[in-house]
Amino acid sequence: MDTAQTSHRAHAGSVKVGILPAVGNGLYHFQRNGQLSRFRQHFLWYRDWFERAYYFSYRDDDPPGSFIVPVPKPPGISDFLYALTLPFRSAAFRSCDVFRVTSLLGAIPALVGSYLFHKPFVVSYGVDYELVSRIHGRGRREKRFRWLRRLVLPKAACVLVPSPKQAQVLRWKHPTANIKHHYNWVDTERFVPKSHGGKQRVLYVGRFTVEKNLIRLARACEAVGAEFVTCGMGPVRPFPVTERGVIDWLDLPAVYQSADVFGIISLAEGHCKAWAEAMACGLPCLVSDRIDGGLGHVVPAEDQTAIERGLQKLLLDRELAGALSRKSRQFASVHYDETRLMQEEVTLMRSLCE
């Protein structure tokens, strides 16, 4: 803990923060996806800056840990009803001074608490939920997300948006909302470059879903004779790939360091955490024209030929790849630094209690 954290911790008083995940989620989901260590590192900042941090889980089988106080959903109640009635059911909820909502899907109890108990909340808006629903052909779900966005964003004390373009779009749609561009953080001391030699290896880290456009990326790897390595899980299969499965976040730096190129050619994406981590590790990145917030060789997301040519260029043109590698690391060090971004976040949260 640095001096700034210690100073603010000493003046934390009795301020309490509540962490609200997406409806149905809990710490278990971070553990299943290999992201529990990252979650812990993120919210240790809240433990250090607040008297207490509650985590309102929808599961009773979350992994134990002293870094946060879990408040699991009681048995015999649906996730939605729990979300809607949480402010009335939980004394811990009512004792909180401010809420940190991790996604739009977690904002239902915060919205109720804001209207009835005047509790401020900050919500992350990391992806265009309506566009993703449209890609999946879920029209009713798209309408629900549109309705929820229109309710939540103007009521939030602040909306943290990691994608610069998405932040601009939301400001246009919600001129009265407090939209703040705030990148996803990276531990740039853990995720660092390492020379490994060319192995013609292309890496993808994340979920295997339709909007990630993995079939095209796999075909491009096959066309240029590169090994396609994936880390993650999801329903999209099959494609020619070396599957590493879910990798714990603490072990991911070595995975990035073993690759030559990182590929993220999504049809819809917020500011991808894996892309930011790959940049911090100095990987040249092949990225689609549908995403922003970082550096990479940009290709049209639905142009198979352009994707193949772009990938081949990064694998064969070592001068281009080396220059992009150095620029990516420098960009990540400046824009994704954990200490700066998390100090901004917790300072914002505490300011809402003053």
C-alpha positions as a Markdown table, in Angstrom:
| # | Residue | x | y | z |
|---|---|---|---|---|
| 1 | Met | 0.0 | 0.0 | 0.0 |
| 2 | Asp | 1.4 | 3.4 | -1.0 |
| 3 | Thr | 1.4 | 6.6 | 1.0 |
| 4 | Ala | -1.8 | 7.9 | -0.7 |
| 5 | Gln | -3.7 | 4.7 | 0.2 |
| 6 | Thr | -2.5 | 4.8 | 3.8 |
| 7 | Ser | -3.5 | 8.5 | 4.1 |
| 8 | His | -7.0 | 7.9 | 2.8 |
| 9 | Arg | -7.4 | 4.7 | 4.8 |
| 10 | Ala | -6.6 | 6.6 | 8.0 |
| 11 | His | -9.5 | 9.0 | 7.2 |
| 12 | Ala | -12.0 | 6.3 | 6.0 |
| 13 | Gly | -14.2 | 6.8 | 9.1 |
| 14 | Ser | -17.3 | 4.6 | 8.9 |
| 15 | Val | -17.8 | 4.7 | 5.2 |
| 16 | Lys | -19.0 | 1.4 | 3.7 |
| 17 | Val | -19.2 | 0.3 | 0.1 |
| 18 | Gly | -21.4 | -2.4 | -1.5 |
| 19 | Ile | -20.3 | -4.4 | -4.5 |
| 20 | Leu | -23.1 | -5.5 | -6.8 |
| 21 | Pro | -22.4 | -8.1 | -9.5 |
| 22 | Ala | -24.6 | -8.9 | -12.5 |
| 23 | Val | -27.8 | -10.6 | -11.7 |
| 24 | Gly | -27.1 | -14.3 | -11.0 |
| 25 | Asn | -23.4 | -13.9 | -10.6 |
| 26 | Gly | -21.0 | -14.3 | -7.6 |
| 27 | Leu | -17.3 | -14.9 | -6.8 |
| 28 | Tyr | -17.8 | -18.4 | -8.1 |
| 29 | His | -18.0 | -17.0 | -11.7 |
| 30 | Phe | -14.7 | -15.2 | -11.3 |
| 31 | Gln | -13.1 | -18.4 | -10.0 |
| 32 | Arg | -14.6 | -20.5 | -12.9 |
| 33 | Asn | -13.2 | -18.0 | -15.5 |
| 34 | Gly | -9.8 | -17.8 | -13.9 |
| 35 | Gln | -10.3 | -14.1 | -12.9 |
| 36 | Leu | -10.8 | -14.4 | -9.1 |
| 37 | Ser | -7.2 | -13.2 | -8.5 |
| 38 | Arg | -7.8 | -10.1 | -10.6 |
| 39 | Phe | -11.1 | -9.4 | -8.9 |
| 40 | Arg | -9.4 | -9.7 | -5.5 |
| 41 | Gln | -6.6 | -7.3 | -6.5 |
| 42 | His | -9.2 | -4.8 | -7.8 |
| 43 | Phe | -11.4 | -4.8 | -4.7 |
| 44 | Leu | -8.5 | -4.9 | -2.2 |
| 45 | Trp | -8.4 | -1.2 | -3.1 |
| 46 | Tyr | -11.9 | -0.9 | -1.6 |
| 47 | Arg | -10.9 | -2.7 | 1.5 |
| 48 | Asp | -8.0 | -0.3 | 2.0 |
| 49 | Trp | -10.0 | 2.8 | 1.3 |
| 50 | Phe | -13.2 | 2.0 | 3.1 |
| 51 | Glu | -14.1 | 0.8 | 6.5 |
| 52 | Arg | -15.9 | -2.3 | 5.0 |
| 53 | Ala | -16.7 | -3.7 | 1.6 |
| 54 | Tyr | -19.7 | -5.9 | 1.2 |
| 55 | Tyr | -20.1 | -8.2 | -1.8 |
| 56 | Phe | -23.8 | -9.1 | -2.5 |
| 57 | Ser | -23.5 | -12.5 | -4.2 |
| 58 | Tyr | -26.2 | -14.5 | -5.9 |
| 59 | Arg | -24.6 | -17.8 | -4.9 |
| 60 | Asp | -24.0 | -19.6 | -1.6 |
| 61 | Asp | -21.0 | -21.6 | -2.8 |
| 62 | Asp | -18.6 | -18.7 | -3.4 |
| 63 | Pro | -14.9 | -19.4 | -2.5 |
| 64 | Pro | -14.0 | -18.2 | 1.0 |
| 65 | Gly | -11.8 | -15.1 | 1.5 |
| 66 | Ser | -11.3 | -12.4 | 3.9 |
| 67 | Phe | -10.8 | -9.6 | 1.4 |
| 68 | Ile | -14.5 | -8.9 | 1.2 |
| 69 | Val | -17.7 | -9.6 | 3.3 |
| 70 | Pro | -20.0 | -11.9 | 1.1 |
| 71 | Val | -23.7 | -11.5 | 1.5 |
| 72 | Pro | -25.1 | -14.5 | -0.4 |
| 73 | Lys | -28.6 | -14.8 | -1.7 |
| 74 | Pro | -31.0 | -16.7 | 0.6 |
| 75 | Pro | -32.4 | -20.0 | -0.7 |
| 76 | Gly | -35.8 | -20.3 | -2.4 |
| 77 | Ile | -35.8 | -17.0 | -4.2 |
| 78 | Ser | -35.2 | -16.2 | -7.8 |
| 79 | Asp | -32.2 | -14.1 | -8.9 |
| 80 | Phe | -34.4 | -11.3 | -10.2 |
| 81 | Leu | -36.6 | -11.1 | -7.1 |
| 82 | Tyr | -33.5 | -11.1 | -4.9 |
| 83 | Ala | -32.1 | -8.2 | -7.0 |
| 84 | Leu | -35.4 | -6.3 | -6.8 |
| 85 | Thr | -35.9 | -6.8 | -3.0 |
| 86 | Leu | -32.3 | -6.7 | -1.8 |
| 87 | Pro | -32.6 | -3.2 | -0.4 |
| 88 | Phe | -35.4 | -4.3 | 1.9 |
| 89 | Arg | -34.1 | -7.8 | 2.8 |
| 90 | Ser | -30.5 | -6.9 | 3.8 |
| 91 | Ala | -29.4 | -4.7 | 6.7 |
| 92 | Ala | -25.9 | -4.8 | 5.2 |
| 93 | Phe | -27.3 | -3.2 | 2.0 |
| 94 | Arg | -29.0 | -0.4 | 3.9 |
| 95 | Ser | -25.8 | 0.2 | 5.9 |
| 96 | Cys | -23.7 | 0.9 | 2.8 |
| 97 | Asp | -23.0 | 4.6 | 1.9 |
| 98 | Val | -22.3 | 4.0 | -1.8 |
| 99 | Phe | -22.4 | 1.1 | -4.3 |
| 100 | Arg | -20.1 | -0.1 | -7.0 |
| 101 | Val | -22.0 | -1.9 | -9.7 |
| 102 | Thr | -19.8 | -4.1 | -11.9 |
| 103 | Ser | -22.1 | -4.1 | -15.0 |
| 104 | Leu | -25.4 | -2.8 | -16.2 |
| 105 | Leu | -27.0 | -6.2 | -15.3 |
| 106 | Gly | -26.2 | -5.6 | -11.7 |
| 107 | Ala | -27.8 | -2.2 | -11.4 |
| 108 | Ile | -31.4 | -3.3 | -10.4 |
| 109 | Pro | -30.8 | -3.2 | -6.6 |
| 110 | Ala | -28.7 | -0.1 | -6.9 |
| 111 | Leu | -31.5 | 1.6 | -8.8 |
| 112 | Val | -34.1 | 0.7 | -6.1 |
| 113 | Gly | -31.7 | 1.8 | -3.3 |
| 114 | Ser | -31.1 | 5.1 | -5.1 |
| 115 | Tyr | -34.8 | 5.9 | -5.5 |
| 116 | Leu | -35.9 | 4.7 | -2.0 |
| 117 | Phe | -32.9 | 5.4 | 0.2 |
| 118 | His | -31.0 | 8.0 | -1.8 |
| 119 | Lys | -27.9 | 5.8 | -2.0 |
| 120 | Pro | -25.4 | 6.9 | -4.8 |
| 121 | Phe | -24.0 | 4.3 | -7.1 |
| 122 | Val | -21.3 | 4.0 | -9.8 |
| 123 | Val | -21.8 | 1.5 | -12.6 |
| 124 | Ser | -19.5 | 0.1 | -15.2 |
| 125 | Tyr | -20.7 | 0.0 | -18.8 |
| 126 | Gly | -18.2 | -2.2 | -20.6 |
| 127 | Val | -20.0 | -3.6 | -23.7 |
| 128 | Asp | -22.9 | -2.7 | -26.0 |
| 129 | Tyr | -25.3 | -5.2 | -24.6 |
| 130 | Glu | -28.0 | -4.3 | -27.2 |
| 131 | Leu | -25.6 | -5.0 | -30.1 |
| 132 | Val | -24.5 | -8.3 | -28.7 |
| 133 | Ser | -28.1 | -9.4 | -28.2 |
| 134 | Arg | -28.8 | -8.4 | -31.8 |
| 135 | Ile | -25.9 | -10.5 | -33.0 |
| 136 | His | -27.3 | -13.5 | -31.1 |
| 137 | Gly | -30.7 | -12.9 | -32.6 |
| 138 | Arg | -32.3 | -12.1 | -29.2 |
| 139 | Gly | -34.7 | -9.2 | -30.0 |
| 140 | Arg | -36.6 | -9.4 | -26.7 |
| 141 | Arg | -33.3 | -9.3 | -24.8 |
| 142 | Glu | -32.1 | -6.3 | -26.8 |
| 143 | Lys | -35.3 | -4.4 | -25.8 |
| 144 | Arg | -34.8 | -5.3 | -22.1 |
| 145 | Phe | -31.2 | -3.9 | -22.2 |
| 146 | Arg | -32.4 | -0.7 | -24.0 |
| 147 | Trp | -35.0 | -0.2 | -21.3 |
| 148 | Leu | -32.5 | -0.9 | -18.5 |
| 149 | Arg | -29.9 | 1.4 | -20.0 |
| 150 | Arg | -32.4 | 4.3 | -20.2 |
| 151 | Leu | -33.4 | 3.7 | -16.6 |
| 152 | Val | -29.9 | 3.2 | -15.0 |
| 153 | Leu | -27.5 | 5.6 | -16.8 |
| 154 | Pro | -29.2 | 8.9 | -16.0 |
| 155 | Lys | -29.7 | 7.8 | -12.3 |
| 156 | Ala | -26.1 | 6.7 | -11.7 |
| 157 | Ala | -23.8 | 9.1 | -9.9 |
| 158 | Cys | -21.2 | 8.1 | -12.5 |
| 159 | Val | -21.0 | 5.7 | -15.4 |
| 160 | Leu | -17.5 | 4.3 | -16.0 |
| 161 | Val | -17.0 | 3.4 | -19.7 |
| 162 | Pro | -13.6 | 1.8 | -20.7 |
| 163 | Ser | -14.2 | 2.3 | -24.5 |
| 164 | Pro | -13.6 | 5.9 | -25.7 |
| 165 | Lys | -16.0 | 5.5 | -28.7 |
| 166 | Gln | -18.7 | 3.9 | -26.6 |
| 167 | Ala | -18.3 | 6.7 | -24.0 |
| 168 | Gln | -19.0 | 9.3 | -26.8 |
| 169 | Val | -22.1 | 7.4 | -28.0 |
| 170 | Leu | -23.5 | 7.2 | -24.5 |
| 171 | Arg | -22.9 | 10.9 | -23.9 |
| 172 | Trp | -24.9 | 11.6 | -27.1 |
| 173 | Lys | -27.7 | 9.2 | -26.0 |
| 174 | His | -27.8 | 10.4 | -22.4 |
| 175 | Pro | -26.7 | 14.1 | -22.3 |
| 176 | Thr | -27.7 | 14.4 | -18.6 |
| 177 | Ala | -25.8 | 11.3 | -17.4 |
| 178 | Asn | -22.3 | 11.6 | -15.9 |
| 179 | Ile | -20.4 | 9.5 | -18.4 |
| 180 | Lys | -16.7 | 9.1 | -17.6 |
| 181 | His | -14.2 | 7.4 | -19.9 |
| 182 | His | -12.1 | 5.1 | -17.6 |
| 183 | Tyr | -9.9 | 2.4 | -19.1 |
| 184 | Asn | -9.7 | -1.1 | -17.7 |
| 185 | Trp | -6.6 | -1.3 | -15.5 |
| 186 | Val | -3.6 | -3.6 | -16.1 |
| 187 | Asp | -1.0 | -4.6 | -13.5 |
| 188 | Thr | 1.9 | -3.4 | -15.7 |
| 189 | Glu | 4.5 | -4.8 | -13.3 |
| 190 | Arg | 3.1 | -8.3 | -13.7 |
| 191 | Phe | 2.3 | -8.1 | -17.4 |
| 192 | Val | 5.6 | -7.3 | -19.0 |
| 193 | Pro | 7.3 | -8.1 | -22.3 |
| 194 | Lys | 9.7 | -11.0 | -22.6 |
| 195 | Ser | 11.7 | -12.1 | -25.7 |
| 196 | His | 10.9 | -15.7 | -26.7 |
| 197 | Gly | 11.7 | -16.0 | -30.4 |
| 198 | Gly | 9.3 | -16.5 | -33.3 |
| 199 | Lys | 7.0 | -19.5 | -33.0 |
| 200 | Gln | 4.3 | -18.4 | -35.5 |
| 201 | Arg | 1.8 | -18.6 | -32.6 |
| 202 | Val | -1.4 | -16.5 | -32.5 |
| 203 | Leu | -3.1 | -16.1 | -29.1 |
| 204 | Tyr | -6.7 | -15.4 | -28.1 |
| 205 | Val | -7.8 | -15.0 | -24.5 |
| 206 | Gly | -11.5 | -14.7 | -23.5 |
| 207 | Arg | -14.9 | -16.2 | -24.0 |
| 208 | Phe | -15.8 | -18.3 | -27.1 |
| 209 | Thr | -18.9 | -16.6 | -28.2 |
| 210 | Val | -20.4 | -15.6 | -31.6 |
| 211 | Glu | -19.5 | -11.9 | -31.3 |
| 212 | Lys | -15.8 | -12.7 | -30.8 |
| 213 | Asn | -15.6 | -13.8 | -34.4 |
| 214 | Leu | -13.3 | -16.7 | -33.6 |
| 215 | Ile | -14.1 | -18.8 | -36.7 |
| 216 | Arg | -12.6 | -16.2 | -39.0 |
| 217 | Leu | -9.5 | -15.8 | -36.8 |
| 218 | Ala | -9.0 | -19.6 | -36.8 |
| 219 | Arg | -9.4 | -19.8 | -40.6 |
| 220 | Ala | -6.8 | -17.0 | -41.0 |
| 221 | Cys | -4.3 | -18.8 | -38.8 |
| 222 | Glu | -4.9 | -22.0 | -40.8 |
| 223 | Ala | -4.4 | -20.1 | -44.1 |
| 224 | Val | -1.1 | -18.5 | -43.0 |
| 225 | Gly | 0.3 | -21.7 | -41.3 |
| 226 | Ala | 0.2 | -20.3 | -37.8 |
| 227 | Glu | -0.7 | -22.1 | -34.6 |
| 228 | Phe | -3.9 | -20.7 | -33.0 |
| 229 | Val | -3.8 | -21.0 | -29.2 |
| 230 | Thr | -6.9 | -20.1 | -27.1 |
| 231 | Cys | -7.4 | -19.6 | -23.4 |
| 232 | Gly | -11.0 | -19.5 | -22.1 |
| 233 | Met | -14.3 | -21.2 | -22.4 |
| 234 | Gly | -17.6 | -20.9 | -24.3 |
| 235 | Pro | -20.1 | -22.4 | -26.7 |
| 236 | Val | -18.5 | -21.6 | -30.1 |
| 237 | Arg | -16.8 | -24.7 | -31.6 |
| 238 | Pro | -15.2 | -26.4 | -33.4 |
| 239 | Phe | -12.3 | -24.7 | -35.0 |
| 240 | Pro | -8.6 | -25.8 | -35.6 |
| 241 | Val | -7.0 | -24.7 | -32.3 |
| 242 | Thr | -4.7 | -25.5 | -29.5 |
| 243 | Glu | -6.9 | -25.2 | -26.5 |
| 244 | Arg | -5.3 | -24.3 | -23.2 |
| 245 | Gly | -8.6 | -24.0 | -21.3 |
| 246 | Val | -9.2 | -21.5 | -18.5 |
| 247 | Ile | -5.9 | -20.1 | -17.2 |
| 248 | Asp | -5.7 | -18.4 | -13.8 |
| 249 | Trp | -5.1 | -14.7 | -14.2 |
| 250 | Leu | -1.8 | -14.9 | -12.2 |
| 251 | Asp | -0.5 | -17.4 | -14.8 |
| 252 | Leu | -1.6 | -15.4 | -17.9 |
| 253 | Pro | 1.6 | -13.2 | -18.3 |
| 254 | Ala | 3.6 | -16.3 | -19.3 |
| 255 | Val | 0.9 | -17.3 | -21.8 |
| 256 | Tyr | 1.1 | -13.8 | -23.5 |
| 257 | Gln | 4.9 | -13.9 | -23.5 |
| 258 | Ser | 4.8 | -17.3 | -25.4 |
| 259 | Ala | 2.9 | -15.9 | -28.4 |
| 260 | Asp | 3.9 | -13.8 | -31.4 |
| 261 | Val | 0.6 | -12.1 | -32.1 |
| 262 | Phe | -2.6 | -11.5 | -30.1 |
| 263 | Gly | -5.8 | -11.6 | -32.1 |
| 264 | Ile | -9.1 | -9.8 | -31.1 |
| 265 | Ile | -11.3 | -9.3 | -34.2 |
| 266 | Ser | -14.7 | -9.1 | -32.4 |
| 267 | Leu | -17.9 | -8.0 | -34.1 |
| 268 | Ala | -18.8 | -6.2 | -30.9 |
| 269 | Glu | -16.5 | -5.5 | -28.0 |
| 270 | Gly | -16.0 | -3.0 | -25.2 |
| 271 | His | -12.5 | -2.3 | -24.0 |
| 272 | Cys | -11.1 | -5.9 | -23.9 |
| 273 | Lys | -9.1 | -6.6 | -20.8 |
| 274 | Ala | -7.1 | -9.3 | -22.6 |
| 275 | Trp | -6.2 | -6.9 | -25.3 |
| 276 | Ala | -4.9 | -4.4 | -22.8 |
| 277 | Glu | -2.9 | -7.2 | -21.0 |
| 278 | Ala | -1.4 | -8.3 | -24.4 |
| 279 | Met | -0.3 | -4.8 | -25.1 |
| 280 | Ala | 1.3 | -4.5 | -21.7 |
| 281 | Cys | 3.3 | -7.7 | -22.6 |
| 282 | Gly | 4.5 | -6.1 | -25.8 |
| 283 | Leu | 2.5 | -8.3 | -28.2 |
| 284 | Pro | 1.6 | -6.9 | -31.6 |
| 285 | Cys | -2.1 | -7.1 | -31.9 |
| 286 | Leu | -4.5 | -7.9 | -34.8 |
| 287 | Val | -7.7 | -6.0 | -34.0 |
| 288 | Ser | -11.0 | -5.4 | -35.8 |
| 289 | Asp | -12.4 | -2.1 | -36.8 |
| 290 | Arg | -15.3 | -2.6 | -34.4 |
| 291 | Ile | -13.2 | -2.0 | -31.2 |
| 292 | Asp | -11.1 | 0.8 | -29.8 |
| 293 | Gly | -9.1 | 1.9 | -26.9 |
| 294 | Gly | -5.7 | 0.5 | -27.8 |
| 295 | Leu | -3.1 | -0.1 | -30.5 |
| 296 | Gly | -3.0 | -2.7 | -33.2 |
| 297 | His | -3.0 | -3.6 | -36.9 |
| 298 | Val | -6.7 | -2.9 | -37.8 |
| 299 | Val | -8.6 | -5.1 | -40.2 |
| 300 | Pro | -12.3 | -5.2 | -41.2 |
| 301 | Ala | -14.1 | -7.6 | -38.8 |
| 302 | Glu | -15.9 | -9.4 | -41.6 |
| 303 | Asp | -13.3 | -9.4 | -44.4 |
| 304 | Gln | -11.6 | -12.8 | -44.3 |
| 305 | Thr | -9.0 | -11.9 | -46.9 |
| 306 | Ala | -8.0 | -8.7 | -45.0 |
| 307 | Ile | -7.8 | -10.6 | -41.8 |
| 308 | Glu | -5.4 | -13.2 | -43.3 |
| 309 | Arg | -3.3 | -10.5 | -44.9 |
| 310 | Gly | -3.1 | -8.6 | -41.7 |
| 311 | Leu | -2.1 | -11.6 | -39.7 |
| 312 | Gln | 0.6 | -12.6 | -42.2 |
| 313 | Lys | 2.0 | -9.1 | -42.2 |
| 314 | Leu | 2.4 | -9.1 | -38.4 |
| 315 | Leu | 4.0 | -12.6 | -38.4 |
| 316 | Leu | 6.4 | -12.0 | -41.3 |
| 317 | Asp | 7.3 | -8.3 | -41.1 |
| 318 | Arg | 9.4 | -8.3 | -37.9 |
| 319 | Glu | 10.3 | -4.7 | -38.2 |
| 320 | Leu | 6.6 | -3.7 | -38.1 |
| 321 | Ala | 5.8 | -6.2 | -35.4 |
| 322 | Gly | 8.7 | -4.9 | -33.3 |
| 323 | Ala | 7.7 | -1.3 | -33.6 |
| 324 | Leu | 4.1 | -2.1 | -32.7 |
| 325 | Ser | 5.3 | -4.1 | -29.8 |
| 326 | Arg | 7.3 | -1.2 | -28.3 |
| 327 | Lys | 4.4 | 1.3 | -28.9 |
| 328 | Ser | 1.9 | -1.1 | -27.3 |
| 329 | Arg | 3.9 | -1.5 | -24.2 |
| 330 | Gln | 4.4 | 2.3 | -23.9 |
| 331 | Phe | 0.7 | 2.9 | -24.4 |
| 332 | Ala | -0.3 | 0.4 | -21.8 |
| 333 | Ser | 2.2 | 1.8 | -19.3 |
| 334 | Val | 0.7 | 5.3 | -19.7 |
| 335 | His | -3.0 | 4.6 | -20.1 |
| 336 | Tyr | -3.7 | 1.3 | -18.3 |
| 337 | Asp | -1.6 | 1.7 | -15.1 |
| 338 | Glu | -3.4 | 0.1 | -12.2 |
| 339 | Thr | -2.3 | 2.5 | -9.5 |
| 340 | Arg | -3.5 | 5.6 | -11.3 |
| 341 | Leu | -6.8 | 4.2 | -12.5 |
| 342 | Met | -7.7 | 2.6 | -9.2 |
| 343 | Gln | -6.8 | 5.7 | -7.2 |
| 344 | Glu | -9.1 | 7.7 | -9.5 |
| 345 | Glu | -11.9 | 5.1 | -9.0 |
| 346 | Val | -11.8 | 4.9 | -5.2 |
| 347 | Thr | -11.4 | 8.7 | -4.9 |
| 348 | Leu | -14.5 | 9.1 | -7.0 |
| 349 | Met | -16.4 | 6.6 | -4.8 |
| 350 | Arg | -15.4 | 8.3 | -1.6 |
| 351 | Ser | -16.3 | 11.7 | -2.9 |
| 352 | Leu | -19.9 | 10.6 | -3.3 |
| 353 | Cys | -20.0 | 10.1 | 0.5 |
| 354 | Glu | -18.8 | 13.5 | 1.5 |
